[in-house]
Amino acid sequence: MLGSNNAETVGIIRIETSGFQFEGWKGSVYPPDITEPAMLSYYEKHLGFDTVEINCTYYRLPSPKAMEGMAKKTSDGFEFSVRSNKEMTHEIWEDNKRLRLKENAKIFALFREGLKPLTQAKKLGCVLMQFPYFFWPHNENQGYILRCKEYLNGLPLIIEFRNKNWAQEDTFQFLKDNQLGFCVVDEPKLSQLMPYLPNATGPIGYFRFHGRNLSWFKASREERYNYLYSEDELKSFLPSIHRIVHATEKAYVYFNNCHAGNAVKNALLLKQLFKT
């Protein structure tokens, strides 16, 4: 957790990675013989990180037992940002054309139940809902986002869009009016994807750095995030990050370019740059 030497910046920022449990980090980020159960403790105590974004919950609902285990392995003050399940964001249509007539309230209830150990330990930072490219901006989808907020019953909520058509003032006003956080993304500069738009629409600022691999739509899921930001690229983000921190109660910056441990390298470097 960082403050800032910049007098204009008054909030709190945490700069870390999207995930921590990667086989490919053995030998580069972690000791080569580390076991998976030991990774989270190493991530906090040896790398010095105090938050992590959990993405495995997209593929399977969080289990209370797993969340309790992660809460117990981390120190007081450590926070988790948790990505919502795919049935909450990607598998919500009938015939790929319209939102389901019967809402998936049960999935949201199971998701909330799985997060209880984190909320009880006061270690849940927020929930990230990343909607796919084919989630277009219109009233029906805005209504669905509001139902998500209702189903999550007061949990801090961050919205990430992939479709660039959400990049308009109406979107930011909608999020502000409903106290929903906007996920600022840096990703390949392709015409279909969201551009880098540093905006604060709620009490939590949120950044995800996905890398700039131009083979985004052709690469495998692992190769898509194969990118290492240069120091100059990271420096270019500093003014906008400072502005978001100043405008929010706290902000998270997560590097999702996890291939070969690049996320760790970039997070540690950005931490250094932010202190100067």
DAGISUL-V816235 format. One record per pair of residues at least 24 apart in sequence whose ideal C-beta (glycine too) atoms are under 7 Angstrom apart, sorted by the first residue. I is the first residue (numbers start at 1). J is the second residue. D is the distance in Angstrom with one decimal. If there is no record, write none. Layout:
i=I j=J d=D
i=I j=J d=D
//
This chain:
i=1 j=50 d=5.2
i=2 j=271 d=6.7
i=2 j=274 d=6.0
i=2 j=275 d=6.9
i=4 j=242 d=6.7
i=4 j=245 d=6.6
i=4 j=274 d=6.6
i=5 j=275 d=6.6
i=6 j=242 d=5.5
i=8 j=242 d=6.7
i=8 j=246 d=5.8
i=9 j=242 d=4.8
i=9 j=245 d=4.9
i=9 j=246 d=5.0
i=10 j=246 d=5.9
i=11 j=245 d=4.2
i=11 j=246 d=6.2
i=11 j=248 d=5.4
i=11 j=249 d=6.1
i=11 j=250 d=5.8
i=11 j=251 d=6.1
i=12 j=250 d=4.4
i=13 j=245 d=5.0
i=13 j=251 d=4.8
i=13 j=253 d=6.6
i=13 j=274 d=6.9
i=14 j=50 d=5.9
i=14 j=51 d=4.4
i=14 j=79 d=6.9
i=14 j=252 d=5.3
i=15 j=253 d=4.4
i=15 j=267 d=5.3
i=15 j=270 d=5.3
i=15 j=271 d=5.1
i=15 j=274 d=6.7
i=16 j=49 d=4.6
i=16 j=51 d=4.9
i=16 j=52 d=5.7
i=16 j=254 d=6.0
i=16 j=267 d=5.6
i=17 j=52 d=6.5
i=17 j=254 d=6.2
i=17 j=255 d=5.2
i=17 j=258 d=6.5
i=17 j=263 d=4.1
i=17 j=264 d=5.9
i=17 j=267 d=5.4
i=18 j=53 d=4.3
i=18 j=55 d=5.8
i=18 j=208 d=6.9
i=18 j=254 d=4.7
i=18 j=255 d=6.5
i=18 j=256 d=3.9
i=18 j=258 d=6.3
i=18 j=263 d=6.6
i=19 j=52 d=7.0
i=19 j=53 d=6.7
i=19 j=55 d=5.3
i=19 j=258 d=5.7
i=20 j=52 d=5.1
i=22 j=258 d=6.0
i=24 j=260 d=6.2
i=25 j=261 d=5.1
i=28 j=260 d=6.6
i=28 j=261 d=4.5
i=29 j=261 d=4.2
i=29 j=264 d=5.0
i=40 j=70 d=6.1
i=40 j=73 d=4.9
i=40 j=74 d=6.6
i=41 j=73 d=5.4
i=44 j=74 d=5.7
i=44 j=75 d=6.5
i=44 j=78 d=6.2
i=47 j=264 d=6.6
i=50 j=77 d=6.4
i=50 j=78 d=5.4
i=51 j=78 d=6.6
i=51 j=79 d=4.5
i=51 j=80 d=6.9
i=51 j=81 d=6.7
i=51 j=125 d=6.2
i=51 j=252 d=6.4
i=52 j=80 d=6.2
i=53 j=81 d=4.5
i=53 j=83 d=6.8
i=53 j=128 d=6.9
i=53 j=254 d=4.5
i=54 j=80 d=5.6
i=54 j=81 d=7.0
i=54 j=82 d=4.7
i=54 j=83 d=6.4
i=55 j=83 d=4.9
i=57 j=82 d=5.4
i=57 j=83 d=5.5
i=57 j=85 d=6.0
i=58 j=83 d=4.9
i=58 j=85 d=6.1
i=58 j=86 d=5.3
i=59 j=86 d=6.8
i=61 j=85 d=5.5
i=61 j=110 d=5.2
i=61 j=111 d=5.8
i=61 j=114 d=5.6
i=62 j=111 d=6.6
i=62 j=114 d=3.2
i=62 j=115 d=5.8
i=63 j=114 d=5.7
i=64 j=113 d=6.6
i=64 j=114 d=5.6
i=64 j=116 d=5.9
i=64 j=117 d=5.6
i=67 j=114 d=6.0
i=67 j=115 d=6.1
i=67 j=117 d=4.4
i=67 j=118 d=5.2
i=68 j=117 d=3.8
i=71 j=117 d=5.2
i=71 j=118 d=5.7
i=71 j=121 d=4.3
i=71 j=123 d=5.3
i=74 j=123 d=6.9
i=78 j=123 d=6.0
i=79 j=123 d=5.6
i=79 j=125 d=3.9
i=80 j=118 d=5.6
i=80 j=123 d=5.7
i=80 j=124 d=6.0
i=80 j=125 d=6.1
i=81 j=125 d=4.6
i=81 j=126 d=5.3
i=81 j=128 d=5.8
i=81 j=252 d=5.9
i=82 j=115 d=6.3
i=82 j=124 d=6.8
i=82 j=127 d=5.6
i=82 j=128 d=7.0
i=83 j=128 d=4.8
i=83 j=130 d=6.5
i=84 j=111 d=6.7
i=84 j=127 d=5.9
i=84 j=128 d=6.7
i=84 j=129 d=4.6
i=85 j=111 d=5.7
i=88 j=129 d=6.7
i=88 j=148 d=6.6
i=89 j=129 d=5.5
i=89 j=130 d=6.3
i=89 j=131 d=5.2
i=89 j=132 d=6.9
i=90 j=132 d=5.3
i=92 j=144 d=6.9
i=99 j=140 d=6.1
i=99 j=144 d=5.7
i=103 j=147 d=6.4
i=105 j=151 d=5.9
i=108 j=151 d=3.6
i=108 j=152 d=6.4
i=112 j=152 d=6.5
i=112 j=153 d=6.3
i=125 j=252 d=6.4
i=126 j=156 d=3.9
i=126 j=157 d=6.7
i=126 j=158 d=5.3
i=126 j=181 d=6.8
i=126 j=204 d=5.6
i=127 j=152 d=6.1
i=127 j=155 d=5.2
i=127 j=156 d=6.7
i=127 j=157 d=5.4
i=127 j=158 d=6.9
i=128 j=158 d=4.9
i=128 j=160 d=6.2
i=128 j=183 d=6.6
i=129 j=157 d=6.5
i=129 j=158 d=7.0
i=129 j=159 d=5.5
i=129 j=160 d=6.9
i=130 j=160 d=4.0
i=131 j=160 d=6.8
i=131 j=161 d=5.8
i=131 j=162 d=6.6
i=132 j=162 d=5.8
i=133 j=162 d=4.4
i=133 j=163 d=5.1
i=133 j=192 d=6.6
i=135 j=163 d=6.2
i=136 j=163 d=5.9
i=136 j=165 d=6.1
i=137 j=165 d=5.3
i=137 j=166 d=4.9
i=137 j=171 d=6.4
i=142 j=174 d=5.9
i=146 j=178 d=6.4
i=149 j=178 d=6.6
i=149 j=180 d=6.6
i=156 j=204 d=5.7
i=157 j=181 d=6.6
i=158 j=183 d=5.2
i=158 j=204 d=6.5
i=158 j=206 d=4.6
i=159 j=183 d=6.3
i=160 j=185 d=6.4
i=160 j=208 d=6.6
i=161 j=194 d=5.6
i=162 j=193 d=6.4
i=162 j=194 d=6.2
i=164 j=192 d=6.3
i=164 j=193 d=6.0
i=164 j=194 d=5.2
i=164 j=195 d=6.6
i=166 j=194 d=6.9
i=167 j=194 d=5.9
i=167 j=195 d=6.0
i=167 j=197 d=5.9
i=172 j=199 d=5.4
i=172 j=201 d=5.6
i=175 j=201 d=3.7
i=175 j=202 d=6.8
i=176 j=201 d=4.6
i=181 j=206 d=5.3
i=183 j=208 d=5.7
i=185 j=210 d=6.3
i=186 j=210 d=6.5
i=188 j=212 d=5.0
i=188 j=213 d=6.0
i=188 j=214 d=5.2
i=188 j=216 d=4.7
i=190 j=214 d=7.0
i=190 j=216 d=6.1
i=198 j=240 d=3.7
i=198 j=243 d=6.4
i=198 j=244 d=5.7
i=200 j=244 d=5.1
i=200 j=247 d=4.0
i=200 j=248 d=5.1
i=203 j=248 d=5.8
i=203 j=249 d=4.5
i=204 j=248 d=5.9
i=204 j=249 d=6.8
i=204 j=250 d=6.1
i=204 j=251 d=7.0
i=205 j=244 d=3.9
i=205 j=245 d=6.3
i=205 j=247 d=6.9
i=205 j=248 d=4.0
i=205 j=251 d=3.3
i=206 j=251 d=6.9
i=206 j=252 d=5.3
i=207 j=241 d=6.8
i=207 j=252 d=7.0
i=207 j=253 d=4.4
i=207 j=254 d=6.9
i=208 j=254 d=5.4
i=208 j=256 d=5.5
i=209 j=255 d=4.8
i=209 j=256 d=6.4
i=209 j=257 d=6.5
i=209 j=266 d=7.0
i=210 j=256 d=4.9
i=210 j=257 d=6.5
i=211 j=257 d=3.8
i=222 j=259 d=6.0
i=225 j=256 d=5.9
i=225 j=257 d=4.8
i=225 j=258 d=5.8
i=225 j=259 d=5.2
i=226 j=259 d=4.1
i=227 j=257 d=4.8
i=227 j=262 d=6.6
i=228 j=257 d=6.9
i=228 j=262 d=4.4
i=228 j=265 d=6.5
i=228 j=266 d=6.8
i=229 j=266 d=4.9
i=231 j=269 d=6.4
i=234 j=266 d=6.6
i=234 j=269 d=6.0
i=234 j=270 d=5.1
i=234 j=273 d=5.9
i=235 j=273 d=6.1
i=238 j=273 d=6.3
i=238 j=274 d=6.8
//
